[in-house]
Amino acid sequence: MSDVLKPSRKTPPPEIAALSPPLSPKSEKADLKKSDDVVPIDINIPDNYVQHTLKTQKELPPIGWHNWWKEISWVSTTVLTVTPTIAIVGAFYASLQWKTALFAVFYYFVTGLGITAGYHRLWSHRSYNASKPLEYFLAMAGTGAVQGSIKWWCRGHRAHHRYTDTDLDPYGAHHGLLWSHIGWMIVKPRRKPGVADVSDLSKSAVVKWQHRFYLPLIIGMGFGVPTLIPGLLWGDYLGGFVYAGAMRLCFVHHSTFCVNSLAHYLGETPFDDKHTPRDHMVTAFVTIGEGYHNFHHQFPMDYRNAIKWYQYDPTKWFISVCSMLGLASHLKVFPDNEVRKGQLTMQLKKLRRTQDNLLWPSDSNDLPIISWEEYLKESEKRPLIAVAGFIHDVASFMDEHPGGRHLLAKNIGRDATTAFFGGVYDHSNAAHNLLAMKRVAVLRGGQPHGTEELAIPPSQKLRIARYNEMSSPYSSTAVSDTETLLG
């Protein structure tokens, strides 16, 4: 069963609320300090924290030939270079057995799920609750991916979500594809990442256990298990070390890194285009389901990345199966109504871009207003026809009219409203739209009450307008976020 996201604190009944005065900010903080061992690190940050920090925090100097060796993060650089070196060199000495290959793929998914289902969706975003056995399994599996401890990884990821596309984002995509993929780990960050609270993780027994035994867990899960299982079961110690150990680790690393890089560059933005995250099936295949990143950044506490049944998201499927087995609970799902609002907003924006590239009839406020006598006099000089209160110049369409030139000619200088709206022929929407493009004037008193509907061409009855454009007296509106439908 999936739980809709709910406020973390329930509103007290009116009778209780009336008896209990609201807590002041100071008493809230004091109560928090009494009830929790660890106070959230961001509890006292100012309202203008981002702007203030970017303005006052000093960046490290630019990297050049004179200082590059001082700016390298040697620990992460060693891990990211030695591992592929072992895999490439080892491949010349260890033949790949099919059993080892299958196990390497299997262990890739095990350790990858440790990151996606564990580090990411469980601990970073708290998108579901996990039983203790599942927590320990995910902690050990995630350690086998060798990407830092849960606490360190989640602290950086929460900062990434809070400060997306700013200089407080530890692996901001605005710095370039290479930087967001791997550069931020190779080079020391130019400034500290923005503050992000992980006090909840500091109270987790599993997180503390993993943090305490992280080094032996890396050795055991990163290389021990993938070496021993092939070795003990079918005698392929070297192949297990090379393929299930080193090579598998390279793939897991870059699979995760693609979430920071490709998922911010490749694909579409079906839910929101405020920031760089995007959705793409290819990225999803590469990242064990994390490629529907536009959805994820818009609804980060949802346990899903893919919301359609056919979209590739094995992490979601894994969590769902764990829920069926009683190992996971309280799977959070963002309200479908709000998800669909995001989709509608983006669809309206696409329609608006299409609409802005089309030519539309002149606004009635921009057209001259003429009397019936002026209309009759002017129609003697050029082919003008009155329809629904507007004067139309049909000179360019006389020889193109499907019914023949004579039908237009006989209505020059007349009111052809009845004939146009079904009296002679019930014209198509395309004809209505085209006629509106030929407006040259407004007939004074020529729009009787109740016929306003005839004056609006079909293409404009569902025209997309922004909230500050809804000034037409002939418009009715249905508002959705910053875009509206005039209909």
Disulfide bonds with the S-S distance in Angstrom:
none
